[in-house]
Amino acid sequence: MQLIKKFGFILSLIFGLTTIAFSQHTGFGPLTDSVSFKNNLAKTAKETKTIQSEFVQEKNLSVLAEKIITKGSFMFKKDNMLRWQYTDPFQYLIIMNKNKVYIKDDSRENKYDMQSNKMFQEINNMIVNSVQGNVLNSKDYKIKYYQNEKYYLVDLTPLNKNMKGFLKTISLYFDKKDYTVSKLTMTEPSGDYTNIAFTNKKVNAEIPDEKFHIK
C-alpha cells in the first residue's frame, strides 16, 4: 500500500506540471464556466510533449508535530514515460515507461509490470487520460470547480473503490496564465495530507529517452 501511495503523487504530473475540505479553500468562489476551462486545459495538454520540474513535498501526519519535507525533480514525456526522483533528504527513484515500472530505493531495485496489477493499470489509465485532456470528463471522479484571481481550483474525489482506499481527494491548482498545475494537495482517508509545489518548470524542452530506461 505504501508503494501505491507513492504512485498517487504521480497524478500531479498528468497536467504538466490544499486536500482539506472546501471550507478551507479560503478566497475561492465557484467557477461557473467550467466548459471553457476544460477546453483550454485539453488544448494545453494536447500541446504538451514534455515536462521538467523541481518539487517540494510536505507530508502532514496527525501523529507528528512537524511536517516531513522532501525535495526532488520529475520528467515527463509522451507517450507515458515518467521519471519521479526524490533527492533530499533521501534517494528514491520511480520510472514509468509504457507498461513497465522501475523503482530504486537505496540499494534495492524492483521492476513491475503494470498489466499484472489492477491498481497500477488504473493509475496508468489516469495518466493517459489526463495527458489527452480527458481526465475532467472521467466518470471515476466527482469533480468540483472553483477559482480566484490567480488559480482555477479543481477538486477530484475518487469514486473507484480501490482508489478510495488510499485517496480521499486531490486538489489541483491551475495557474490562470498557462493552465498548468503549480501546486496540489492529496488527502488520505485518515485526514493526513501531502502538499506538493512545483518550481523551475520547463515545458516541451528536449528530454532523451535514456532518462526513462528501465534497467
Secondary structure, 3 states (H helix, E strand, C coil): CHHHHHHHHHHHHHHCCCCCCHHHCCCCEECCCHHHHHHHHHHHHHHCCEEEEEEEEEEECCCCCCCEEEEEEEEEECCCEEEEEEEECCCEEEEEECCEEEEEECCEEEEEEHHHCHHHHHHHHHHHHHHCCCHHHCCCEEEEEEECCCEEEEEEEECCHHHHCCCCEEEEEEECCCCCEEEEEEECCCCCEEEEEEEEEEECCCCCHHHHCCC
